[in-house]
Structures are given as C-alpha cells and as structure tokens.
Amino acid sequence: MGKTIAIFNQKGGVGKTTTNINLAACLALKGKRVLILDIDPQGNTTSGVGISKKGLTRTTYEILVDDTITPEEAIMHTSVENMDIIPASVQLAGAEIELVQLEGREKRLKKAIDKIKSNYDYIFIDCPPSLGLLTINSLTAVDSVLIPIQCEFYALEGVSQLMSTIELVKKSLNPNLQIQGVILSMFDGRTNLSIQVVEEVKKYFREKVYTTVIPRNVRLAEAPSYGMPITEYDPKSAGAAAYHEFAEEFLDLEAEE
C-alpha cells in the first residue's frame, strides 16, 4: 500500500506547494509512482504542474461531495512520468460549507484515497493554509504530516497551534498520525536570521528536521508560473539540486523505518 502524506502548515507562503510539486517530481524521476492531490481552493499545485483550472469537472471537490464520482475518474497525468494529480477547482472554497451536512464529513477524503492507495508509492496532499474541514479531511486521510517552515522572522509563530491541531486529529480521528518531518525552505545563508531560524526549529522539532535545507532561489519561484516542476524548468538550478537532495534524504529515512 502507498504512503499518504499531508503537506501542512496553517501559515501561508511557507513553501507547501513548492515542496509538494518538487519533492513529488524528484521521487517520480527516481522511479516512484506518485500522486499529488490538491485540496487547496487556490489550486496552486494544479496550475503549478501546467493544468488549467477552468472547466475541470472531476476534481478534489467532486470526490469530496459527490459519492457517484470515483477518485480514479479525477486522476490526470502530468508532464512528469510516474507523477499524477487530482486537481483542485475554485468550487473547493464552498466545500467547507457543503461538507458540514454530509455524513462522515471528516473522513470523506480518506474513503476516496483508500480506493487508490495501492496504485501509488506515495500520495502527497497539498493542504490549504487554514484549519477548516478540508485540512481536517486531509489529516484524517494520511499516515503522516510533512511540515514546511520558512527561514523567516515569524517562522515559529503558529507552530504550537499547528501541533495542537495535529494532536487533536490524532486523538479523535486518526490515532496513527505521525510527523514525517520538517523541511526548512527559503534559506538564505548570508543572513543571521536564516541561521537562527534553523537553530530554533531544530531545538523545537529535534531529529524530525531534515538535514537538507531548501535555499531561496529565483528559478524555484519562477517555475510554477510556467506550469513546471523545477526539475523541468531549470534542472541545473540550485533549487533543483536541493529538491533532489531532499528526495534522497526522504527515501533514505523511509528505508530506515
């Protein structure tokens, strides 16, 4: 069975989507079968792999609210071999309200994912930067949580709230939920601040912090606007090298489990 991982931090702009697309692409290039699932109404993961959000009729929204649509129907191939996506649509913004009245509302996504789990090595879910029902569905559906934290001043603000949300879901809905790890993004080695943030995060999360750090990189920031992972947009960039290194470390730690 594949492993399901939510990429989650309720702060926006921390590199969730960048991590989702580029870690998945690097793992796919290493021969892993990967599915990325976009459950953020902004749909940045969807457009970030070159899929237009207009006119999509089979998305995460449909598999959450419509029992007649199977997750298989919503899967689309991306330009990266071995990497598929279930895209998001703007309708997800209203899903929070619609889910409230549906039976088993917190477990709708889990029910869908369980049907396709065996087709993939890894399923990554890009969560919205909020703590609503879409995020609760994601945390209930997965085996573990990958937390991106940016190397900036307010990096640790909200982390205790994030951890209490994970604990709450663990206690009431998903007792096996684990923390996969913490990936530090937007690192700038020229600033004392970035270095201090790394130290603070390591103090808080200890051995859960990956050794690999994702640098602040212009090419990495540009890639989504061209609808490509960094591995396609600029495979020789520092950003691409960092994500390849991260994918290696990710797999090495998986092998040790």
C-alpha positions as CSV (number, residue, x, y, z in Angstrom):
1,M,0.0,0.0,0.0
2,G,1.2,3.5,-0.8
3,K,2.1,6.0,2.0
4,T,-0.1,9.1,2.3
5,I,1.4,12.4,3.4
6,A,-0.2,15.8,4.1
7,I,2.0,18.8,3.5
8,F,0.6,21.1,6.1
9,N,1.3,24.4,7.8
10,Q,-1.6,26.8,8.5
11,K,0.7,29.7,7.7
12,G,0.6,30.8,4.0
13,G,3.7,31.3,1.9
14,V,5.9,28.8,3.6
15,G,6.6,26.6,0.5
16,K,3.8,23.9,0.8
17,T,3.0,23.9,-2.9
18,T,6.6,24.2,-4.0
19,T,7.5,21.2,-1.8
20,N,4.5,19.2,-2.9
21,I,5.3,19.6,-6.6
22,N,9.1,19.4,-6.5
23,L,9.5,16.6,-3.9
24,A,6.9,14.5,-5.9
25,A,8.6,15.2,-9.2
26,C,12.1,14.2,-7.8
27,L,10.6,11.0,-6.4
28,A,8.9,10.3,-9.7
29,L,12.2,10.7,-11.5
30,K,13.7,8.1,-9.1
31,G,11.0,5.6,-10.3
32,K,8.5,6.0,-7.5
33,R,4.8,6.2,-8.5
34,V,3.5,9.4,-7.0
35,L,0.1,11.1,-6.9
36,I,-0.3,14.7,-5.8
37,L,-3.7,15.8,-4.6
38,D,-4.6,19.4,-4.5
39,I,-7.2,20.3,-1.8
40,D,-6.4,24.0,-1.6
41,P,-9.1,26.2,-3.2
42,Q,-6.4,28.4,-4.6
43,G,-5.3,25.4,-6.8
44,N,-1.7,26.4,-6.9
45,T,-0.5,22.8,-7.2
46,T,-2.8,22.3,-10.1
47,S,-1.6,25.3,-12.1
48,G,2.0,24.7,-10.9
49,V,2.1,21.5,-13.0
50,G,0.6,23.2,-16.0
51,I,-3.1,22.2,-15.7
52,S,-5.7,24.9,-16.3
53,K,-8.3,25.1,-13.5
54,K,-11.0,26.3,-15.9
55,G,-13.7,23.7,-17.0
56,L,-12.4,20.8,-14.9
57,T,-15.4,18.6,-13.9
58,R,-13.6,15.9,-12.0
59,T,-11.6,17.4,-9.1
60,T,-11.0,17.0,-5.4
61,Y,-14.3,18.9,-4.9
62,E,-16.3,16.2,-6.7
63,I,-14.7,13.3,-4.9
64,L,-15.4,15.0,-1.6
65,V,-19.1,15.9,-2.1
66,D,-20.3,13.5,-4.8
67,D,-20.5,9.8,-3.9
68,T,-21.1,8.9,-7.6
69,I,-17.7,10.1,-8.7
70,T,-14.7,7.8,-8.1
71,P,-11.2,9.1,-7.4
72,E,-9.9,7.2,-10.4
73,E,-12.1,9.5,-12.6
74,A,-10.4,12.6,-11.2
75,I,-6.8,11.5,-11.8
76,M,-4.9,13.3,-14.5
77,H,-1.4,12.6,-15.8
78,T,1.3,15.3,-15.6
79,S,4.2,16.0,-17.8
80,V,6.4,14.1,-15.4
81,E,6.5,10.4,-15.9
82,N,5.2,8.4,-12.8
83,M,3.5,11.6,-11.4
84,D,-0.3,12.0,-11.5
85,I,-2.5,14.7,-9.9
86,I,-6.1,15.0,-8.7
87,P,-6.6,18.7,-9.4
88,A,-8.4,21.4,-7.4
89,S,-11.1,23.8,-8.6
90,V,-12.4,27.0,-7.2
91,Q,-15.6,25.2,-6.0
92,L,-13.5,23.8,-3.2
93,A,-14.0,27.2,-1.5
94,G,-17.6,26.3,-0.9
95,A,-16.9,22.7,0.0
96,E,-16.3,23.6,3.7
97,I,-20.0,24.6,4.0
98,E,-21.3,21.6,1.9
99,L,-19.3,19.1,3.9
100,V,-20.9,20.2,7.2
101,Q,-24.1,18.5,6.3
102,L,-22.6,15.3,4.8
103,E,-22.4,12.0,6.7
104,G,-18.9,11.2,7.9
105,R,-17.7,14.6,6.8
106,E,-14.2,14.4,8.3
107,K,-13.5,11.1,6.6
108,R,-14.7,11.8,3.1
109,L,-11.2,12.2,1.7
110,K,-9.9,9.1,3.5
111,K,-12.7,7.0,2.0
112,A,-11.7,8.1,-1.5
113,I,-7.9,7.8,-1.1
114,D,-8.2,4.3,0.4
115,K,-9.6,3.1,-3.0
116,I,-6.5,4.2,-4.9
117,K,-3.7,3.9,-2.3
118,S,-2.4,0.6,-3.7
119,N,-1.7,2.2,-7.1
120,Y,1.0,4.5,-5.8
121,D,4.1,4.5,-3.7
122,Y,3.4,8.0,-2.3
123,I,0.3,10.3,-2.2
124,F,1.0,13.9,-1.2
125,I,-1.8,16.2,-0.3
126,D,-1.3,20.0,-0.5
127,C,-3.4,21.4,2.3
128,P,-4.9,24.9,2.4
129,P,-3.3,27.4,4.9
130,S,-6.3,27.1,7.3
131,L,-7.7,24.8,9.9
132,G,-11.1,24.0,8.4
133,L,-12.8,20.8,7.2
134,L,-10.6,20.5,4.2
135,T,-7.5,20.3,6.3
136,I,-9.2,18.0,8.9
137,N,-10.1,15.7,6.0
138,S,-6.5,15.7,4.8
139,L,-5.1,15.0,8.3
140,T,-7.6,12.2,8.8
141,A,-6.8,10.6,5.5
142,V,-3.0,10.4,5.8
143,D,-0.3,8.4,7.6
144,S,1.9,11.4,8.3
145,V,2.4,15.1,8.1
146,L,5.3,16.9,6.4
147,I,5.7,20.5,7.7
148,P,7.5,23.1,5.6
149,I,8.8,26.1,7.6
150,Q,10.3,29.1,6.0
151,C,13.5,30.6,7.4
152,E,11.9,34.0,8.2
153,F,11.2,36.1,11.3
154,Y,7.7,34.7,12.1
155,A,8.7,31.1,11.3
156,L,7.8,29.5,14.6
157,E,4.7,31.7,15.1
158,G,1.7,29.4,15.0
159,V,3.7,26.2,15.3
160,S,2.2,25.3,18.7
161,Q,-1.3,25.8,17.2
162,L,-0.2,23.6,14.3
163,M,1.0,20.9,16.7
164,S,-2.2,21.1,18.8
165,T,-4.3,20.6,15.6
166,I,-2.3,17.5,14.7
167,E,-2.7,16.2,18.3
168,L,-6.4,16.9,18.2
169,V,-6.9,14.9,14.9
170,K,-4.6,12.2,16.3
171,K,-6.8,11.9,19.5
172,S,-10.2,11.9,17.8
173,L,-9.9,10.8,14.2
174,N,-6.6,9.4,13.2
175,P,-4.7,7.7,16.1
176,N,-1.8,6.6,13.8
177,L,-0.9,10.0,12.5
178,Q,2.8,10.7,12.6
179,I,5.1,13.6,11.9
180,Q,7.0,12.7,8.7
181,G,9.5,15.5,9.2
182,V,10.1,19.3,9.0
183,I,11.7,20.8,5.8
184,L,13.2,24.3,6.1
185,S,12.6,26.4,3.0
186,M,13.6,29.9,1.7
187,F,17.0,29.7,3.4
188,D,19.5,32.5,2.8
189,G,22.9,31.6,4.2
190,R,24.0,35.3,4.0
191,T,21.6,36.3,6.8
192,N,22.0,35.6,10.5
193,L,18.2,35.4,10.7
194,S,18.0,32.3,8.5
195,I,20.7,30.6,10.5
196,Q,19.0,31.5,13.8
197,V,15.6,30.1,12.5
198,V,17.3,26.8,11.6
199,E,18.7,26.6,15.1
200,E,15.3,27.4,16.7
201,V,13.4,24.9,14.6
202,K,15.9,22.2,15.4
203,K,15.5,23.0,19.1
204,Y,11.8,22.6,18.8
205,F,11.5,19.6,16.5
206,R,14.9,17.9,17.2
207,E,15.6,14.8,15.0
208,K,12.4,15.4,12.9
209,V,14.2,18.3,11.0
210,Y,15.7,17.2,7.6
211,T,19.3,17.9,7.1
212,T,18.6,19.2,3.6
213,V,17.6,22.9,3.5
214,I,15.8,24.5,0.5
215,P,17.5,27.7,-0.5
216,R,15.8,30.9,-1.5
217,N,16.1,30.6,-5.3
218,V,14.7,32.7,-8.1
219,R,14.3,29.8,-10.5
220,L,12.3,27.9,-7.9
221,A,10.0,30.8,-7.5
222,E,9.6,31.2,-11.3
223,A,8.9,27.6,-12.2
224,P,5.1,27.5,-11.1
225,S,4.2,30.4,-13.4
226,Y,5.5,28.2,-16.3
227,G,3.5,25.3,-15.0
228,M,6.5,23.1,-14.5
229,P,8.4,21.5,-11.6
230,I,11.9,22.8,-11.1
231,T,13.3,19.6,-12.5
232,E,11.8,20.5,-15.9
233,Y,12.0,24.3,-15.7
234,D,15.7,24.5,-14.7
235,P,17.2,21.1,-13.8
236,K,20.6,22.6,-13.2
237,S,19.5,25.3,-10.7
238,A,20.3,25.3,-7.0
239,G,16.6,24.8,-6.3
240,A,16.5,21.6,-8.4
241,A,19.7,20.3,-6.7
242,A,18.2,20.9,-3.2
243,Y,15.0,19.1,-4.0
244,H,16.9,16.1,-5.5
245,E,19.0,16.0,-2.3
246,F,15.8,16.3,-0.2
247,A,14.2,13.4,-2.1
248,E,17.3,11.3,-1.5
249,E,17.2,12.0,2.2
250,F,13.5,11.4,2.3
251,L,13.9,7.9,0.8
252,D,16.9,7.1,3.0
253,L,14.9,7.8,6.1
254,E,11.9,5.9,4.7
255,A,14.2,2.9,4.2
256,E,15.4,3.0,7.8
257,E,11.8,2.8,9.2
